[in-house]
């Protein structure tokens, strides 16, 4: 009990911390076309600021050919930049070009503003300073995200800004402006600052993570479906362990139909498209699309790190062994304590429990809940207890109070199931295959419904291959079923980490019901339920169990990633604050 309380009161875990940092990946524009157009527009603003603000003594006729010339040079150097990046990615070249040009134009405009506010002469050194500030940004971006060494970054950091400078500035002023000591001093100082920052952030995760930058580069590459490097890094840190997979197989004796409810101990993830991110669908497909792959009580430490481990796991599933079989099942038992709801059925002597806090929601149910429920069931002489985390509402890590309520409700459900009579089972199953249900908040497995006919009463269980569910959507769907006199016990999601589209939000995915309305989901699910109902047939059940040796990521890798992110952000905040203060001093010169 004491250890459980410690677990419940701990700070947010490393996976949650990493997830909270996901918004940092949304800094870049969603489209490289936007970056291209915006960078060209900023280049034009730089030209106008220099000619009308800093070189106003020159003829304005020059500006009309220099603006198109500097834009042309910018486009050429953006293409040239791709030759120096590790993955030859044009989009990253455009994004970095946009932000670098923005630094230059901000420097120019701040210089003009300072001269106006402080009533001092306009300082030409801001032109050179802005160009070198652009170069310092390129040092940082090349070493962190584009895979260049510090030496290579220094060699190429001036290519784009200097080319633009030489086009913008008349030739007779090149030497005087490039040799101006204040602009050079400030600019080179920022280039050194960028280099020191890069050196420190790359080592921020040591000793657990050798190179923070390589990990960032692997992650960014994986977002373009080049996941090999990310999987190599994760697999190197993974360790072999035994994982179990439980199944309930319902099969008819007359027409060879079958349905499986699968509870894998592994967890979907770590993120699309790496490792086992799409494992629920792959299991579903492996079982002839006649299955519901539930979210068991597991966390990201049980992620499969690579496609090789996924294939090994799927192949081993063929070796599942039948532990018990029978013909009867109890009617479902529902226990509600405060926010917690438990639904249980008893197949022979094997309880199946569905745990949910919907509509209040929570993160993955912690392992202590599973351990305590299984021990309680063992003390009541149950054979094998199967526990489903319904994963059907968004929320934070489970509170101590909700955890206690969940355990009380689960134990009460187990106690009640002992007293219930068992009856022959009939089942029918249908899914959304063949229906037009594609949507951005639904994975490749779509939707499924199993109809259980027990004691001449029909009960329905719903499933969605989705990453969690919008709060309240479950309740609306069940209400719509009730109006049509259909008893939908529960709707579970697989917690797939597959993403049909890249979601540019804080979560990094669209939970079911965020894009698709509850009404539309109800309509689809009800159509599937009717199909399942018409296919009901008498059945026997089998309890299957499988044990496989696979590499899982473990908790240590997330601790190291979390530490590297936290340290890198602390270092970055310090450098940003210091850099801004240092920049402000230039405004008073």
N, C-alpha and C positions, 0 to 999 in steps of 0.2 A: 504494500500500500504506500509506504514512504517513497519508494522508487517511482511509483506511478505519479505521485504528487509532484515530485521533482520534474518528471517528464512534461507534465501538464503546465507547469509554471515557468518553463524555460523560455528564453527569448526566441523570436522567430528563427526558424532553422535556416541553414545555408542555402537550400534550394529557393526558399521564399525571398531571401536577400538577393540572390542572383536574378530571380524573376522581377523583383522590384526595380532592378537596374535596366530592364529590357527597354524602357523608354529612351535610353541613350542611343539605341540603334535607330530611332526614328528621327534623329537630327537631320540626316540627309533627305533631300527632296525625294518623293516617291518615283519621279520620272527623270531620266537623264536628259530628256528633251527640255524639261523645265530648266535644268542646270545650264544647258547649252544656251538657251535664249536669254536667261537671266544674266549669265556671265558676259554675254555680248553687250547687253544693256548696261551693265556695270562698267564695262570697258569704255563705253561711250561716255558715261558720266565722269569717269577718270579723265578722259580727254578734255571734256568741257571744263572740269574743275581746274585742270592744269593751265589751259589756255586763257580762261576768263578770270581765274583767281591768282595764278602764280606767274604766268608769262603774258600778262595783259599788254605788255609793250610790243608784242609781236603783231604782225598783220593777221587779222581774223580770216583772211583768205586761206591761210595754211590749214586751218582746222578742218575744212571741208574735204581735203584729201587725206589728212592724217587720221581722221576717225575711221574711214573704211580701211585704211592701211593697218591700223592697230588691231581692228577686228579681224582682218585677214591673218595677221601674225598670230593672234590669239588662237584662232581655229587651227592653224598649222602646228603650233606648239602643243595644243591639246592632243592632237593626233600623235605628235612626237612623244608626248609623255607616256603613252600606252606602251611604248617600246621599252621603257625603263621599269615598268611595274612588273611584279612577279607573275601575275596572271594575265597580263596584257588586256586589262579591262578598261574599255572606253568610258563607261559610266562613272567609275571612280575618278578617272582623270578629269571629267567634267565637274563632278561634285567638288573636288579639291580646288579646281580652278575658280569656281564660283566663290567659295569661301575666302580664298586667297585674295581675289580681286576686291572682295568686300572689305577686307582689312585695309587694303591700300586706299580705297575711296574714303573709308572712315577716317584714316589718318589725314588725308588731304582736307576733308571737310572740318575736322576738329582743329586743324592748323588755321584754317580761314576763320573759324568761329573764335578761336583764341585771340587772333590779331584784332578782330572787331571788338570783342568784350574788353580786352586789356589795352585797347587803343595803341597797338604797336605795329611796327612794319611787318608785312607778310614775309615769313621766313621760307626761303626756297628749300631749306634742308628737309622739309616735310615730304617733298617729292621723292628724294633719295631714301629717306627714312621709311616711307610707305612701301617703296619697292623692296627694300631689304626685310621689312616686316613680312611682306608677302613671301619672300624667300625663306624666312625662319619658319613660317607656317608649313611650307613645303617640306622642310626637314622633318617636322613632326609627323606630317601625314604620310610621307614616304617610308619612314621607319616603322610606324605603328601599323598601318593598314595595307601598304603596298609592297611590303616585304623587302625593302632596300636596307643595306647596311648604312651606318652613319657616314662612312667614307663616300659611299655612292650617293647618298642624299646630299652631302655637301657639294659633290661634283656637279649635280644636276639641279640644285635648288634655285639657281639663278637663271636657268634657261628661259623660262616663260616671262618672269618679271623684267629681266634685263632686255629681252627681245622687244617687249612692249615699250620700255623706257627709251631704247635707241630709236624707235620709230616716232615716239611722241616728242622727244626733245630735239631741237635743231642741233646739227652736228657741231657747230661752233661752241655749244654750251656743254657738250658731253664732259670734257675734262674738268671744268670748273665745278659742275654739280656732283660728279662722281668722286671728286677729291675733297669735297666740303667736309670738314672734320666732325661737326656736330651730327650731321645726318649719318655719316659713316660710323661714328662712335655708337650712336643709339642703335642703328641697324645691325651692326656686327654683334653688339651686346645681346640683342634679341636672338640672333642666330646661335650664339653660345648658350643662352638660356634654353632655347628649344632643344639643343643637343644634350644638355644636362638633364632636362626633363625626360627626354627619350631614353637616356641611359638608365635613369632611376626607375621609370615606370616599367621598363622591360624586365627589371629584376624585382619588381614589387611582390611577386608571388613566390620567391625563393624561400626555403629550399624545396618546397613541394612542387612548384611550377618553375621549370627552368627558364622559360621565356614567355612573358605575358603577351608580347607582340605576336609571336607565332600562333598562340592560341586565338587571339583576335583575328588574325589573318585566316586561320582555318575556319573559324565561325563565319566570317564574311563570305568566304568561298562557298561554304555549304549553303548559304542563302541563295546562291546561284546554281544549286544542285550539284556542285562539285564537293561531295562529302567525304572523299577518300582521306584527305589529310586530317579532318576532324575525327573521323573514326579511328585512324591510326593513333592519334594522340590519346583518345579515350581508351582504346583497347590496351595500350601499353600500361595504363594505370589500373586496369580492371583485374579482378581476381576470380579464379574459378570457385564455384560453389554449387551446391545442390538446390534446385528449385522444384517445387511440386506443382502439379496442375490437377485439379479435381473436375470431374464432369458428371452431370446427370444426363444419361441417354434415355430418351423415350422412343420406343420402337413399336410399330404395329406388327402383328403376326400374319396378317393377310396380304398386305401389298408392299412390304419392305420399306415403308416410310419410316423416317426417324428424325429426331430433333435432339440437339444437344445444348445444354447450358454449361458454359465453360468458365471456370474460375482459375485463371493462371496466377501463379504467385509472382510472376514478373510484372513489371509496371510499364505502361506505354511511355516511350520517350527515348532519349532526353528531349529532342525537339525535331521537328520536321526539317529535312528529310533524313536525319541521322539515326542509325541503329534501329531500335525497335519502335520508332515513333508511330508506325502504321501497323503494329503487331495485331491489334484486334481484327482488322480487316483480313490480314493474311491468315489468321487462324480460321476466321469465318469462311474464307474462300477455300481453305484446305479441307473444310468439312462440308463441301458441296453447297455452301450458302444456306445451310439449314441449321443455324446455330445462333445463339446469343452469347457474345463474349463479354462477360461481366467484369467490372472493376472489383478485384478482390481487395482485401486490406493489405496494401503494399505501398511503398513510396519509391522515390526516384533512385534510391540506392540499389534498387532491383531492376534498373534499366539495362537492356542489352546494348552494348556499345557499338556494334557493327552488324552489317548485313550477314557476315559469316556466322556470327553467333545466332542471329535470327534463323538462318537456314538450319543450323544444327539443332536448335530448339524445336522447330517445326517438324523436322524429320524424326526426332525422338518421340513426339506426340503419338506416332503410330504404335508405339510400344506400351500404350496405356493398358492397365490390367483391371479386370472387373473385380471389385471388392465385395459387392453385394447386389442382389437383384430381387425384384418382387413385383407385385401386381397392384398394391394398394398404397393410398396416400390419405392423409387427413385433409379436411377442409382448412383453409388458411385461418390463422389467428393473428389479430392486429392488437398491439399494445401501444398506447400513446401516453407518454409521461412528459408534460410540458412541451418543449419543442421537438422532442425525440419521438420517432415513430418506428416500430419494429413490426415487420410482417413475417410470419413463419409458417412453413409447411413441414410435415414429417413424412419422408419417403422411407417406409419400413421403420428402421431405427436410426435414420440419418436426417437430422434437421437441416433445413435450408432457411437462412435468415436474411432478410433485406433490411439494411440499416439506413435511415435517412433523417435529416433535419429540415427537409424542405417544408415550407418555403424560405426558411431562415438561412440554410446553407452552411457549408464548412469546407475546409481543405480536406485532403486525404485523411481518412480515419487512422489514428496512430496505432502502432502495433500492439500496445499494451491492451487495447480493447479486445483484439482478437485473442491474445494470450489468455485473458481472464475469462472470456466467454467460452473458449475451448476447454479450459480447465473445469469450469462450472458444469459444462455438458458432460465431460468425462466423469465427473463425480455423480452425475445422474444416469450413468451407464449408457449414454448414447454412443453409437458406433463412430461415425465421422460427421463432424459439424462443418457445414459449408456456409460461409458468411460473405454476403454481397454488400459492398459499399455502393449504394445507388447512384451517388455522384450526380444528383439532379437539382442542385441549387448552388449558387456562388456564395462563398463566405470565407472567413478567416480561419486560422487554426482553432480547433475545437476548444472551448473553455472547460475549466475544471467542472463547473456545474453541469454543463451539457454532457460531458463525458460520464459523469456519475449517473445522470438520468438515462443515458444510453445503455449503460451496464445494467441498471435496475430493470429497464424495459426488456432487454434481451433475456435476462434471467427469468423474469416473469413469463415471457413468451415460451421459454423452454419448459418451465414448470407446467404451463397450461397444455402444451402439446402432448405431454405424457398422458393427460386425461382424455384426450380426444380419440374418437373412433376412427378407424381407417376404412376406406372404401375403394372399390376398383377405379382405375384411372382411365379416362379417355383424353386424347390430346389432338389438337389441330394446330398447324403452324403455317404462317404465310409471311412474306416480306415484300419490300418495295421493288424488288427486281422486276423490270418490265414496266414500272410506273415512271412517270416524268416527275421525279422528286429532287432533282439536283438543286442544291442551294449552298451558299457559302458557309453556312453554319452546320453542315452535315458532312460526315466522312464518306468513304467509298462503300462502306457496308450498308448505308441507308437505314431503313427502319424495319422493325420486325415485331410480330405479335405471336405469342403462343396462347392458345385457348386450352384451359384445363377443365374438364368436366368431372366433377367429384360429387357424389351423392345427388346426381341429377341437377346440379347447379353449375353454372358456367362462370369461370373466373379468367380474367385476361391479364397477362403480363406484357408490358411494352418495353421495347429496346430501341435505342438510337446509337449509331456509331458516331458519337459526337464528343467534344471536349466540354463536359459539364452542361448545365442548363440554366437559362435565365430564371431568376427567382420568380416564382408564381406561375410559371408556364405549366408546370406539372399539374397544379391545382385547377387551372382553367381547362386543361385537356380532360382531366378526370371528371370535372363538372359537366363537360359536354357529353361524355360517355354516359354519365348518370342520367342525364335528361332523356337519353335514348334507351334507358334501362339496361345498360351494359356495365358490368362491374369490373372496372379497370383497377386492379390492385395497386400497381406501381409502374412507373416508367423509369428505366435505368439508362445511363449512358456508359459507353465503353471507356471514356476518358482518352480517346484516341488523340495523339499529338500530330496526326496528319492535318495539313492545312491546304484545302483546295485553292485558296488564294492567300496572299500575304496580307495579314491584317495589320494595319498601321494604327494600332491602339496599344494601351499600356499592357494588356494581357498578352498580346501577340497572337490571339485567336478570337474567333467568334463563337461564343457559347450558343447552344441550340435555343432558338427563340429570340435571339437578338436581331437576326435578319428576317427569319421566317415567323410570321404571326402564329399565335397559339391557335387561332381559328383554322388556318391552313394546315398546321400540323395535326389538329384534331380530325380534319377531313381526311387527310391521308391515312392516319392511324385507324380511323373507323372503317375505312374501306378495306384495309388490311385485316382488321379484326373480323369483319364479316366473311372474308375469304378463309381465315383460320377456322371460324365457327363451322363453315360448311364442310370442312375437311376432317372433322373430329372422328376419331376411331379408337377402339379399345387398345390399350397399350400395356407394356410392361416397362419397368424402369430398371436401369443398371447404374450403379455408382462406380465410376471409373477413377483410377488414380494413376498418376505418372510422376516419375522423378527423373530429372535430367541434370547433367553436369554442364553448366555453361558459365561463361565469364559475365559477371555483372559489374556495374561501375562502382558500387560501394559508396559509402558516405565520405571517405577521405578526399576524393576528387572534387566534390562539391565544397568541402571545407577550404581546399586550396584555391579553387576558383573564386569563392566568396572573399577570401583573404586578399587575393590579388586585386580584385575589383575595388575592395574597400581601400587598400593601400594606394592603388593607382589614383583613385578619386581624391584621397587626402593630399597626395603629392600634387595633383593637378590643381586643386583648389588653392593650395599654397602658392603655386607658380602663377596662377591667374591673378590672384590678389596682388602679389608682388609685381607682376608684369604691368597690371593696370596702374598701380601707384608710380612705377618707373615711367610709364608712358605719360602720365599726367605732368611729371616734372618737365617733359619736353615742351609742353604748351606754354611754359613761362619763360622760355629762352628767347 
